[in-house]
Amino acid sequence: MILKELDPFRGGDERAFAARISADRLAYYLRRYYRRSTEVDVINGLRIQSAGSITRIDHLLLHAHGMLVIEREDCDGKVQIDDDGQWTAWADGRIESLGSPITRAYVQALLLKAFLDRRVRQKGFFDNLELDVLVVVSDDCEIRWPETGRLVEVCSREVVHDRVTSRLEQCRAAACRPGPLTAVERRTLGWFLSSAHWPGSDTELH
């Protein structure tokens, strides 16, 4: 079920416009596969202000075993992922350091968990949930993988559903009992996060 769509687009520069197109495309993919799902709930474009910081999550998937944070990396052309996790992009004859989108996604995931930990009576509840990340690149992005091989945390937009399905199957196989989140608890969590959403400016899209 889609619990939150993207906020209305209020305009901006060329970079903000391109980021919004990318966000719309991924939101479309998620809506296509999970609109009628009884196992996965989707929150698009989540921004939460807490403790003097803002948690920015491009797309959040909730399931019985936990949460999956999807980070978009809107890069075109070729991307090199080094053994230390750093990304370098080549586009229009320019070289740009992208840092580590995987690390950024984990940071946002941990900020989200900290926000939730402060708001539940049952301390440690979210320690029992899986907290995964997935970095999604455009379909025409050419990735040069590190010597260690392909990274499970990275995929193109067209295989997002396959990657998510595979991860959920792993969670179910590893669990000795049903996931910690019942359908009602998952929806309650999703509605709470949606209500805590703090709309930002379109320039915050990336």
C-alpha positions as CSV (number, residue, x, y, z in Angstrom):
1,M,0.0,0.0,0.0
2,I,1.2,3.5,-0.7
3,L,0.9,5.4,2.5
4,K,2.5,8.7,1.3
5,E,3.0,10.0,-2.2
6,L,5.6,12.6,-3.1
7,D,4.9,16.2,-2.0
8,P,3.6,18.5,-4.8
9,F,6.5,19.9,-6.9
10,R,6.9,23.7,-6.4
11,G,9.5,24.3,-9.0
12,G,13.2,25.1,-8.9
13,D,16.3,25.1,-10.9
14,E,17.3,22.6,-13.6
15,R,18.9,20.3,-10.9
16,A,15.7,20.3,-8.8
17,F,13.6,19.6,-11.9
18,A,15.8,16.6,-12.9
19,A,15.7,15.2,-9.3
20,R,12.0,15.5,-9.3
21,I,11.7,13.5,-12.6
22,S,13.9,10.8,-11.1
23,A,11.8,10.7,-7.9
24,D,8.6,10.5,-9.9
25,R,9.9,7.6,-11.9
26,L,10.9,5.6,-8.9
27,A,7.7,6.4,-7.1
28,Y,5.9,5.1,-10.2
29,Y,7.8,1.8,-10.1
30,L,7.0,1.4,-6.4
31,R,3.3,2.3,-7.0
32,R,3.1,-0.3,-9.8
33,Y,4.3,-3.1,-7.6
34,Y,3.1,-2.2,-4.1
35,R,-0.1,-0.2,-4.6
36,R,-2.3,-3.2,-3.7
37,S,0.3,-5.0,-1.6
38,T,-0.7,-6.4,1.8
39,E,2.9,-7.1,2.7
40,V,4.8,-3.9,1.9
41,D,3.9,-0.3,2.6
42,V,5.6,2.6,0.9
43,I,6.3,6.2,2.1
44,N,7.7,8.5,-0.6
45,G,9.8,11.6,0.1
46,L,9.9,11.4,3.9
47,R,11.5,14.3,5.8
48,I,11.5,14.3,9.6
49,Q,12.8,17.2,11.8
50,S,14.0,16.0,15.2
51,A,16.7,16.9,17.7
52,G,18.0,19.8,15.5
53,S,18.5,17.6,12.4
54,I,16.5,16.5,9.4
55,T,16.2,12.9,8.3
56,R,15.8,12.8,4.6
57,I,14.6,9.5,3.1
58,D,13.8,9.3,-0.6
59,H,11.6,6.2,-0.3
60,L,10.9,4.0,2.7
61,L,9.5,0.5,2.5
62,L,7.9,-1.1,5.6
63,H,7.4,-4.9,5.9
64,A,6.8,-7.5,8.6
65,H,10.5,-7.8,9.4
66,G,11.6,-4.2,9.3
67,M,12.3,-1.2,7.1
68,L,14.2,-0.7,3.9
69,V,15.5,2.8,3.0
70,I,15.9,3.5,-0.7
71,E,18.4,6.2,-1.6
72,R,18.4,7.5,-5.2
73,E,21.6,8.4,-6.8
74,D,20.7,10.5,-9.9
75,C,23.9,9.9,-11.9
76,D,24.2,9.6,-15.7
77,G,27.0,8.1,-17.7
78,K,29.7,6.1,-16.0
79,V,30.3,5.6,-12.3
80,Q,33.3,4.0,-10.6
81,I,32.8,2.4,-7.2
82,D,36.1,2.1,-5.4
83,D,37.1,-0.6,-3.0
84,D,36.7,1.9,-0.1
85,G,33.1,2.5,-1.1
86,Q,33.6,6.0,-2.7
87,W,31.8,6.8,-6.0
88,T,33.2,8.8,-8.9
89,A,31.0,9.9,-11.9
90,W,31.9,10.9,-15.4
91,A,29.4,13.0,-17.3
92,D,29.8,15.6,-20.0
93,G,33.5,15.5,-19.7
94,R,33.5,16.3,-16.0
95,I,34.6,14.1,-13.1
96,E,32.5,14.4,-9.9
97,S,33.1,12.8,-6.5
98,L,29.8,11.4,-5.2
99,G,31.1,10.2,-1.8
100,S,29.4,7.0,-0.7
101,P,25.6,6.9,-1.3
102,I,25.5,3.6,0.7
103,T,26.9,5.3,3.7
104,R,24.5,8.2,3.3
105,A,21.6,5.8,3.2
106,Y,22.7,4.0,6.3
107,V,23.1,7.4,8.2
108,Q,19.6,8.3,7.3
109,A,18.3,4.9,8.3
110,L,20.0,5.2,11.7
111,L,18.7,8.7,12.2
112,L,15.2,7.3,11.5
113,K,15.7,4.5,14.0
114,A,16.9,7.0,16.6
115,F,13.8,9.2,16.0
116,L,11.5,6.1,16.5
117,D,13.5,4.9,19.6
118,R,12.7,8.2,21.3
119,R,9.0,7.8,20.8
120,V,8.2,4.2,21.9
121,R,7.5,2.9,25.4
122,Q,8.9,-0.5,24.6
123,K,12.6,0.3,24.6
124,G,14.7,-1.7,22.2
125,F,11.7,-2.6,20.0
126,F,13.3,-1.3,16.9
127,D,16.5,-3.3,17.6
128,N,14.5,-6.4,16.6
129,L,13.7,-5.0,13.1
130,E,15.8,-5.4,10.0
131,L,17.2,-2.1,8.8
132,D,18.3,-2.3,5.2
133,V,19.4,0.2,2.6
134,L,19.2,0.1,-1.2
135,V,20.9,2.7,-3.5
136,V,19.0,3.0,-6.9
137,V,20.6,4.4,-10.0
138,S,19.1,5.3,-13.3
139,D,18.7,2.4,-15.8
140,D,21.3,4.0,-18.2
141,C,23.9,4.4,-15.6
142,E,27.0,2.3,-16.3
143,I,28.6,1.1,-13.1
144,R,32.2,-0.1,-12.8
145,W,32.2,-2.3,-9.8
146,P,35.0,-2.6,-7.3
147,E,37.4,-5.6,-7.4
148,T,35.3,-7.3,-4.7
149,G,32.4,-7.5,-7.2
150,R,28.8,-6.3,-7.4
151,L,27.2,-4.7,-4.3
152,V,23.9,-6.1,-3.1
153,E,23.0,-2.6,-1.8
154,V,23.1,-1.1,-5.4
155,C,20.8,-1.7,-8.3
156,S,19.2,0.0,-11.3
157,R,15.6,1.3,-11.2
158,E,14.2,-1.5,-13.3
159,V,15.2,-4.3,-11.0
160,V,14.1,-2.6,-7.7
161,H,11.2,-5.0,-7.3
162,D,13.4,-8.0,-7.8
163,R,16.0,-6.8,-5.3
164,V,13.4,-6.0,-2.7
165,T,11.6,-9.3,-3.2
166,S,14.9,-11.2,-2.8
167,R,15.7,-9.3,0.4
168,L,12.2,-10.0,1.9
169,E,12.6,-13.7,1.1
170,Q,16.0,-13.7,2.9
171,C,14.3,-12.1,6.0
172,R,11.6,-14.7,6.0
173,A,14.0,-17.5,5.6
174,A,16.3,-16.3,8.4
175,A,13.4,-15.6,10.9
176,C,12.3,-18.4,13.2
177,R,8.8,-16.9,13.6
178,P,6.6,-14.3,11.9
179,G,8.1,-10.8,11.6
180,P,7.9,-8.4,14.6
181,L,5.5,-6.1,12.8
182,T,1.9,-7.2,12.3
183,A,0.0,-5.7,9.5
184,V,-1.8,-3.4,11.9
185,E,1.5,-2.3,13.6
186,R,3.1,-1.7,10.2
187,R,0.3,0.5,9.1
188,T,0.3,2.3,12.4
189,L,4.0,3.0,12.1
190,G,3.6,4.1,8.5
191,W,0.8,6.6,9.4
192,F,2.8,7.9,12.3
193,L,5.8,8.6,10.1
194,S,3.6,10.2,7.4
195,S,2.1,12.5,10.0
196,A,5.5,13.4,11.3
197,H,6.6,14.4,7.7
198,W,8.1,17.9,7.5
199,P,7.8,19.3,3.9
200,G,11.0,20.8,2.7
201,S,11.9,22.7,-0.4
202,D,12.4,21.1,-3.8
203,T,16.1,22.2,-3.7
204,E,16.6,19.5,-1.0
205,L,16.0,16.8,-3.6
206,H,19.1,15.2,-5.0
